[in-house]
Amino acid sequence: MATKTAKTANKPAHEIRSGAIRAVIWHNSSDKGNWYSVNITRSYKAGDTWKETSQFNRDDLLAVSKLCDLAFSWIQQQPAKAE
């Protein structure tokens, strides 16, 4: 599974990928505080065009589960000041 960390404000805080499944972790902040959110998508090719969906089939579920676990662990390891 590949991982990537970005440091700019309009890019994800972290990305984790397993095959066509991707978990993107976003750092959010407002006057009420800071938090992380996670988007899970699956890439697929329709003709010549790559697309993404948030629908998963049975064979995707184990990878989705593992990416959720890894995303949770990554968020838990972030410094408290960033939350």
BAFI-3210 file (N, C-alpha, C; in Angstrom, 3 decimals, decimal comma, padded with zeros to 6 digits):
// residues 83
n [1|2|3|4|5|6|7|8|9|10|11|12|13|14|15|16|17|18|19|20|21|22|23|24|25|26|27|28|29|30|31|32|33|34|35|36|37|38|39|40|41|42|43|44|45|46|47|48|49|50|51|52|53|54|55|56|57|58|59|60|61|62|63|64|65|66|67|68|69|70|71|72|73|74|75|76|77|78|79|80|81|82|83]
n.u [000,835|000,618|001,676|001,225|002,195|001,073|001,848|000,608|-002,082|-004,383|-004,241|-004,569|-004,060|-002,981|-002,587|-003,662|-003,261|-004,558|-004,271|-006,949|-008,373|-008,677|-007,850|-008,341|-007,173|-008,246|-007,350|-009,178|-010,350|-011,952|-013,679|-014,574|-012,727|-010,251|-010,195|-010,138|-011,138|-012,211|-012,124|-013,156|-012,534|-013,013|-011,212|-011,981|-012,114|-013,884|-014,483|-012,215|-011,742|-010,794|-012,511|-014,058|-015,621|-017,792|-018,891|-018,708|-017,778|-018,248|-015,667|-014,033|-014,273|-012,576|-010,153|-011,101|-011,784|-009,234|-007,910|-009,439|-008,734|-005,966|-006,114|-007,388|-005,409|-003,302|-004,401|-004,699|-002,040|-001,245|000,004|-001,413|-001,858|-002,466|-005,003]
n.v [-001,169|002,133|005,244|008,774|012,030|015,344|018,844|021,279|023,665|023,309|020,719|017,177|016,032|013,568|010,532|007,280|004,289|001,354|-000,653|-000,059|001,315|004,146|006,154|009,330|011,734|014,585|017,642|019,721|022,914|025,258|027,951|026,511|024,582|022,049|019,230|015,960|014,569|011,821|010,568|007,885|006,221|004,455|003,829|003,534|002,474|003,818|003,204|005,177|006,836|007,662|007,256|007,960|006,376|006,087|003,755|000,333|-003,028|-006,450|-007,632|-005,460|-004,754|-005,686|-004,336|-001,708|-001,738|-002,138|000,198|002,089|001,415|002,007|004,758|005,691|005,045|006,699|009,271|009,219|009,329|011,873|015,064|016,560|019,327|019,792|018,916]
n.w [000,000|-000,904|000,452|000,944|001,870|002,064|002,223|001,785|002,034|000,360|-000,461|000,165|003,568|003,876|002,018|001,208|-000,550|-002,074|-004,592|-006,719|-004,846|-002,771|000,011|001,137|003,269|004,871|006,392|008,417|009,489|011,644|013,322|015,431|015,921|015,013|012,772|011,230|008,106|006,038|002,768|000,826|-002,138|-005,257|-008,147|-011,615|-015,033|-017,677|-020,800|-022,431|-020,356|-017,037|-014,003|-010,780|-007,981|-005,127|-004,495|-003,686|-004,449|-003,354|-003,401|-002,947|-000,306|001,805|001,298|001,563|004,274|005,441|004,600|005,973|008,595|008,517|007,954|010,269|012,170|011,256|011,650|014,436|015,207|014,719|015,837|018,789|018,667|015,996|015,704]
ca.u [000,000|001,407|001,208|001,776|001,836|001,172|002,005|-000,042|-003,433|-005,438|-003,989|-004,864|-003,045|-002,370|-003,295|-003,287|-003,835|-004,407|-004,841|-007,851|-009,046|-007,873|-008,352|-007,751|-007,418|-008,232|-007,313|-010,172|-010,344|-012,945|-013,640|-014,923|-011,608|-009,658|-010,557|-009,807|-012,187|-011,636|-012,907|-012,714|-013,039|-012,464|-011,022|-012,314|-012,009|-015,081|-013,958|-010,859|-011,741|-010,741|-013,526|-014,048|-016,916|-017,766|-019,579|-017,734|-018,353|-017,820|-014,225|-013,351|-014,548|-011,423|-009,239|-011,727|-011,634|-007,830|-007,604|-010,069|-007,887|-004,735|-006,455|-007,623|-004,099|-002,550|-005,002|-004,378|-000,629|-000,952|000,140|-002,669|-002,019|-003,010|-006,419]
ca.v [000,000|003,349|006,374|010,043|013,136|016,651|019,865|022,532|023,768|022,821|019,328|016,291|015,885|012,251|009,666|005,878|003,614|-000,086|-000,930|000,977|001,934|005,242|006,912|010,659|012,335|016,049|018,385|020,793|023,789|026,327|028,624|025,514|023,672|021,312|017,827|015,282|013,805|010,835|010,185|006,609|006,082|003,399|004,271|002,559|003,020|003,721|003,531|005,722|007,826|007,195|007,856|007,511|006,129|005,758|002,474|-000,751|-004,366|-007,372|-007,860|-004,242|-004,441|-005,917|-003,213|-000,528|-001,913|-001,935|001,622|002,786|001,149|002,779|006,173|005,923|005,024|007,895|010,417|009,098|009,624|013,293|015,845|017,105|020,717|019,825|018,503]
ca.w [000,000|-001,007|001,238|000,525|002,751|001,433|003,236|001,436|002,588|-000,519|-000,811|001,300|004,602|003,697|001,074|001,296|-001,712|-002,243|-005,904|-007,212|-003,707|-002,230|001,159|001,177|004,574|004,811|007,657|008,381|010,661|011,694|014,620|016,454|016,129|013,893|012,696|009,985|007,440|005,127|001,600|000,261|-003,505|-006,113|-009,529|-012,648|-016,381|-018,506|-022,130|-022,326|-019,281|-015,647|-013,143|-009,386|-007,367|-003,701|-004,365|-003,648|-004,539|-002,303|-003,436|-002,505|001,095|002,670|001,073|002,178|005,712|005,787|004,434|007,102|009,751|008,353|008,077|011,695|012,840|010,869|012,331|015,865|015,412|014,472|017,080|019,314|018,245|014,651|015,727]
c.u [000,882|000,804|001,901|001,316|002,048|001,191|001,328|-001,507|-004,515|-005,168|-004,328|-003,716|-002,290|-003,220|-002,750|-003,995|-003,574|-005,078|-005,696|-008,567|-008,121|-008,597|-007,600|-008,166|-007,225|-008,166|-008,245|-010,033|-011,422|-012,804|-014,004|-013,813|-011,139|-010,100|-010,101|-011,061|-011,523|-012,623|-012,305|-013,347|-012,377|-012,376|-011,418|-012,253|-013,301|-014,676|-012,511|-010,698|-011,686|-011,761|-013,352|-015,472|-016,731|-018,574|-018,548|-018,448|-017,763|-016,305|-013,410|-013,373|-013,373|-010,407|-009,793|-011,548|-010,206|-007,446|-008,237|-009,229|-006,603|-004,993|-006,678|-006,293|-003,287|-003,086|-004,654|-002,933|-000,279|-000,865|-001,185|-002,896|-002,625|-004,492|-007,315]
c.v [001,235|004,421|007,630|011,106|014,432|017,728|021,183|022,483|023,196|021,429|018,463|016,276|014,581|011,450|008,251|005,147|002,113|-000,454|000,229|001,733|002,975|005,902|008,237|011,303|013,841|016,624|019,579|021,654|024,847|027,000|027,669|024,494|023,014|019,857|017,265|014,617|012,909|010,555|008,892|006,489|004,897|003,953|003,150|003,257|002,752|004,169|003,966|006,671|007,162|007,968|007,341|007,324|005,877|004,493|001,359|-002,084|-005,248|-007,532|-006,637|-004,071|-004,674|-004,778|-001,937|-000,580|-001,623|-000,461|002,456|002,621|001,978|004,282|006,537|005,996|006,268|009,125|010,399|009,487|011,092|014,057|016,465|018,531|020,822|019,477|019,637]
c.w [000,000|-000,126|000,757|001,513|001,996|002,506|002,883|001,834|001,678|-001,055|000,395|002,310|004,405|002,720|001,211|000,155|-001,640|-003,558|-006,370|-006,089|-003,091|-001,060|001,186|002,496|004,451|006,211|007,499|009,625|010,510|013,051|015,763|016,689|014,848|013,945|011,355|009,427|006,403|004,000|001,048|-001,125|-004,188|-007,523|-010,477|-014,002|-017,136|-019,912|-021,994|-021,149|-017,910|-014,834|-011,727|-008,906|-005,880|-003,435|-004,506|-003,790|-003,439|-002,247|-003,000|-000,991|002,034|002,529|001,694|003,687|006,161|005,652|005,539|008,361|009,681|008,484|009,541|012,441|012,513|011,604|013,815|016,158|015,201|015,791|017,482|018,845|016,851|014,628|016,135]
res [m|a|t|k|t|a|k|t|a|n|k|p|a|h|e|i|r|s|g|a|i|r|a|v|i|w|h|n|s|s|d|k|g|n|w|y|s|v|n|i|t|r|s|y|k|a|g|d|t|w|k|e|t|s|q|f|n|r|d|d|l|l|a|v|s|k|l|c|d|l|a|f|s|w|i|q|q|q|p|a|k|a|e]
***
